[in-house]
Structures are given as structure tokens and as C-alpha cells.
Amino acid sequence: MPDPAERPARLTVGVVGAGRVGPALAASLQLAGHRPVAVSGVSDASVRRAGEMLPGVPLVTPAEVLARADLVLLTVPDDALPGLVEGLVETGAVRPGQLLVHTSGRYGVDVLKPALRAGGLPLALHPAMTFTGTAVDVQRLAGCSFGVTAPEELRLAAEALVIEMGGEPEWIEEAARPLYHAALALGANHLVTLVAESMELLRQAGVSAPDRMLGPLLGAALDNALRSGDGALTGPVARGDAGTVAAHVSELRKHAPQTVAGYLAMARATADRALAHGLLKPELAEDLLGVLANGADGTDR
């Protein structure tokens, strides 16, 4: 925990946007001694989620959330954030000295400049985690990295809030936020797509419990990749087994044509990395790349 002198005082907390993230962060801050006092949400799911994760906290308008809270979590979709900030400022909802925290990975604190001009204190705290919208998310925040961007004078306060939620602060410069967010999306979002497609194909192949089959395999692959990076590459592409890859493309084209483009793109990226790190022998790469080119043209070797 941070030094008591660096910890923020106990704060009233409001949430604008009761999606999957906001209520979880507010509940985590509540465990640290802060007090949720207001939440806004529009959809039935948001209202239900707020009631389950923040019981007894009144559901009010965004302007009323800001009127009641010292610290406001702006947990709306990325594309909605700039307009929300401008609207709150134009209506005079932002108070001098009020902490405004958004959780977008894409943006730093520049998106909060209108609020800064109104006297607000801007923080960007992005948890690098996927959320379910249930109480399990609060537990998962323990040890979760947060991408932190804030004015230098607010850096200690930002890091202290993250630590109070059980997270690990990782400083991200303003200009690096889009790249940082792209990296996370590339890994986490695309992983879900790959796993879902893999399970569908296994079901078509007659596997009754594809999740049970994939669990140990993918767990080991992820662990190896985090430990060894490209050194963990394995499989027919990294070995240069052009015939096997051609068979894969042929089967996918017959049974799941919608997966062919993704398979070819990932295979080419894997081949490039395996070549660069000396795992794929150059004499085997030519046939392999030929198969991938033919697959992209709709022909099978």
C-alpha cells in the first residue's frame, strides 16, 4: 500500500455508465473505504448490474452523479467519451477539484481537457482485464495491471487509487495510449475469436468437450508464450510442414470457409516470426509461403 500521506482521502464515488467496468471499480473502491453515492445507467442490464454490485446506491442522471461525488468514474464506450465530457462541462456539472477518471484504453487525459479547464482533475486508469459484469470482476482486479496516464502533479494520486483497487499501476505516456490499447486488443480480443473458432471446428470434428480438450493445450501455450516469446512457437507453420498446412486450408475451405482468411493471415504472421528467429528453415519456407499464397487465391496445393 502507498504511504498514508500519498493515499487519497476517503472519497464519495459516482459512476457514469453502469456497464461492466464502472460498478466493479466502484465496488472495489468501496472495499478500500471510499463511498459510492450515485450511479447512472440507461439500459435494463445496466440498472440490474448497478443494483447487484452497488446495492442501495441511487440511480440518477449523469449530472446528478457529478453533483454528489468527489470522484467520478466515466465508464462509457470510447466513442461516447468525448461527447460526454463536453456535455457535462457545457451544463456546468464539473466542479473545481473534482476527480474525473475515465477507463478507456484508447484515450489518455487529453480527452478530459474540457473538464480540466472547468477545474476538474483528470485521470486515465485503464484496467487491462476483460470484465463479466459480475462480482467476480472485483476479485480479478487483484494483481491486474492498469494503464495509468495523468498530469505529473496527480501521478501519485492516480497510482494510489489503482493500488487501493488491488491493481498494479503501469505508466503510459499520452502519445502511446493508442498503441498500448491496440496491443491489448490484438492479444485479448483476437484470442477470444481464435478460441471460439477452434471450439466450433472441434465440435464439427466430433469432439464432445472441446473446452476440456483446449484448456490444457491453450493454457500451456499461453504460459510458454509469456515466458519465451517467439521461442515458444511450434506447430506445422513453425516447422515448415507445407503439406500439413495445405491440408488444413483444404479442410477449412470445405467445412468452415469463413475461417480461411484468418488462418492464412495468422499462418503468414507466424511464418514471418519463425523465420526471423531462426525457427523456420529458409529452405522450407519457400514451399510453405507458396501454400499460403495459393490458399489466399482460393487454390489448394
FENRAPE-V535891 format. One record per residue. N is the residue number from 1. SS is DSSP state (helix for helix, strand for strand, loop for the rest). OMEGA is omega in radians with two decimals (* if undefined). NEAR is the number of other ideal C-beta (glycine too) atoms within 8 Angstrom. Layout:
N;SS;OMEGA;NEAR  N;SS;OMEGA;NEAR
//
This chain:
1;loop;3.13;4  2;loop;3.05;9  3;loop;-3.11;5  4;helix;-3.14;5  5;helix;-3.11;4  6;helix;-3.13;8  7;loop;3.09;10  8;loop;3.08;9  9;loop;3.11;4  10;loop;-2.98;5  11;loop;2.90;12  12;strand;-2.99;11  13;strand;3.05;16  14;strand;-3.13;16  15;strand;3.02;19  16;strand;-3.09;14  17;loop;-3.08;12  18;loop;3.03;14  19;loop;-3.11;11  20;loop;-2.99;10  21;loop;-3.00;10  22;helix;-3.14;15  23;helix;3.13;16  24;helix;3.12;14  25;helix;3.12;15  26;helix;3.11;16  27;helix;3.10;13  28;helix;3.09;13  29;helix;3.09;15  30;helix;3.10;12  31;helix;3.13;7  32;loop;3.07;8  33;loop;3.08;6  34;loop;-2.99;12  35;strand;3.03;8  36;strand;-3.06;15  37;strand;-3.09;10  38;strand;3.12;14  39;strand;3.07;17  40;strand;3.10;15  41;loop;-3.05;11  42;loop;-3.04;4  43;loop;3.09;6  44;helix;3.14;5  45;helix;3.13;7  46;helix;3.14;12  47;helix;3.13;11  48;helix;-3.12;8  49;helix;3.13;14  50;helix;-3.14;15  51;helix;-3.12;9  52;helix;-3.02;10  53;helix;3.12;13  54;loop;-3.07;14  55;loop;3.11;6  56;loop;3.13;3  57;loop;-3.05;11  58;loop;3.08;6  59;strand;-3.04;11  60;loop;3.11;9  61;loop;3.09;6  62;helix;3.13;10  63;helix;3.13;9  64;helix;3.04;10  65;helix;-3.13;16  66;helix;3.14;15  67;helix;-3.03;7  68;helix;-2.91;10  69;loop;3.00;14  70;loop;-3.14;7  71;strand;-3.09;15  72;strand;3.08;14  73;strand;3.11;15  74;strand;-3.00;13  75;loop;3.12;13  76;loop;3.09;9  77;loop;-3.08;6  78;helix;-3.06;8  79;helix;-3.13;4  80;helix;-3.01;8  81;helix;-3.12;14  82;helix;3.14;7  83;helix;3.11;7  84;helix;-3.13;12  85;helix;-3.14;14  86;helix;-3.14;9  87;helix;3.13;8  88;helix;3.13;13  89;helix;-3.11;13  90;helix;3.14;6  91;loop;3.11;7  92;loop;-3.08;6  93;loop;-3.08;10  94;loop;-3.14;12  95;loop;3.03;9  96;loop;3.13;6  97;loop;-3.14;6  98;loop;3.10;14  99;strand;3.09;12  100;strand;-3.04;14  101;strand;2.98;12  102;strand;-3.04;14  103;loop;3.12;14  104;loop;3.04;11  105;loop;-3.07;13  106;loop;-3.01;7  107;loop;2.92;12  108;loop;-3.13;11  109;loop;3.12;14  110;helix;3.14;7  111;helix;-3.14;11  112;helix;-3.11;13  113;helix;3.09;9  114;helix;3.11;9  115;helix;3.10;13  116;helix;3.12;11  117;helix;3.10;7  118;loop;3.11;11  119;loop;3.11;9  120;loop;-3.13;14  121;strand;-2.97;10  122;strand;3.06;13  123;strand;3.01;16  124;strand;-3.10;17  125;strand;-3.07;13  126;strand;3.09;12  127;strand;-3.13;13  128;loop;-3.08;10  129;loop;2.99;8  130;loop;-3.05;4  131;loop;3.13;9  132;loop;-3.06;7  133;loop;3.13;10  134;loop;-3.08;7  135;loop;3.13;8  136;helix;-3.13;7  137;helix;3.14;13  138;helix;3.11;11  139;helix;-3.10;7  140;helix;3.12;8  141;loop;3.11;15  142;loop;-3.14;7  143;loop;-3.14;6  144;loop;3.07;12  145;strand;3.05;9  146;strand;2.98;14  147;strand;-3.01;14  148;strand;2.99;16  149;strand;-3.11;12  150;strand;2.98;12  151;loop;-3.06;7  152;helix;-3.10;5  153;helix;3.12;4  154;helix;-3.04;11  155;helix;-3.12;11  156;helix;3.12;8  157;helix;3.13;13  158;helix;-3.12;13  159;helix;3.13;11  160;helix;3.10;12  161;helix;3.12;14  162;helix;-3.13;13  163;helix;3.11;12  164;helix;3.08;14  165;loop;3.13;12  166;loop;-3.07;9  167;loop;3.11;13  168;strand;-3.12;9  169;strand;3.07;11  170;strand;-3.05;9  171;strand;3.12;7  172;loop;3.10;12  173;loop;-3.11;8  174;helix;-3.07;9  175;helix;-3.09;5  176;helix;-3.07;8  177;helix;-3.13;16  178;helix;3.12;7  179;helix;3.08;7  180;helix;-3.10;11  181;helix;3.10;13  182;helix;3.14;8  183;helix;3.14;8  184;helix;3.14;10  185;helix;3.12;10  186;helix;-3.11;7  187;helix;-2.99;8  188;helix;-3.07;8  189;helix;-3.12;8  190;helix;3.08;9  191;helix;3.13;8  192;helix;3.12;8  193;helix;-3.12;9  194;helix;-3.13;10  195;helix;3.14;10  196;helix;3.11;8  197;helix;3.13;11  198;helix;3.13;10  199;helix;3.11;11  200;helix;-3.14;9  201;helix;3.12;12  202;helix;3.08;11  203;helix;3.10;9  204;helix;3.13;8  205;loop;3.07;6  206;loop;3.12;5  207;loop;-3.05;8  208;loop;-3.10;3  209;loop;-3.09;6  210;helix;3.12;10  211;helix;3.13;7  212;helix;3.13;6  213;helix;-3.06;9  214;helix;-3.04;12  215;helix;-3.13;8  216;helix;-3.12;6  217;helix;-3.10;8  218;helix;3.08;9  219;helix;3.12;8  220;helix;3.14;8  221;helix;3.12;9  222;helix;3.13;8  223;helix;3.13;8  224;helix;-3.13;9  225;helix;3.13;9  226;helix;-3.14;5  227;helix;-2.93;7  228;helix;-3.13;7  229;helix;-3.11;6  230;helix;3.09;10  231;helix;3.14;7  232;helix;-3.13;10  233;loop;3.10;11  234;loop;3.12;5  235;loop;-3.00;7  236;helix;3.14;9  237;helix;-3.13;13  238;helix;3.12;12  239;helix;-3.09;9  240;loop;3.14;12  241;loop;-3.05;9  242;helix;-3.13;12  243;helix;3.13;7  244;helix;3.13;8  245;helix;3.11;14  246;helix;3.10;13  247;helix;3.10;8  248;helix;-3.09;10  249;helix;3.14;14  250;helix;-3.13;9  251;helix;3.13;8  252;helix;-3.14;13  253;helix;-3.14;11  254;helix;-2.97;6  255;helix;-3.09;7  256;loop;-3.05;10  257;helix;3.14;7  258;helix;-3.12;5  259;helix;-3.02;10  260;helix;-3.10;12  261;helix;3.13;7  262;helix;3.11;10  263;helix;-3.11;11  264;helix;-3.13;12  265;helix;3.14;8  266;helix;3.11;9  267;helix;3.10;11  268;helix;3.12;10  269;helix;3.12;8  270;helix;3.12;12  271;helix;3.12;15  272;helix;-3.11;8  273;helix;3.13;10  274;helix;3.07;13  275;helix;-3.08;11  276;helix;-3.10;7  277;loop;3.03;9  278;loop;3.13;5  279;loop;3.12;9  280;loop;-3.11;14  281;loop;-3.10;6  282;helix;-3.11;7  283;helix;3.09;5  284;helix;-3.06;11  285;helix;-3.07;12  286;helix;3.11;8  287;helix;-3.13;9  288;helix;-3.13;15  289;helix;3.06;10  290;helix;3.10;10  291;helix;-3.12;13  292;helix;3.11;13  293;helix;3.11;8  294;helix;3.11;11  295;helix;3.12;14  296;helix;3.12;7  297;loop;-3.14;6  298;loop;3.11;5  299;loop;3.11;6  300;loop;3.14;8  301;loop;*;8
//
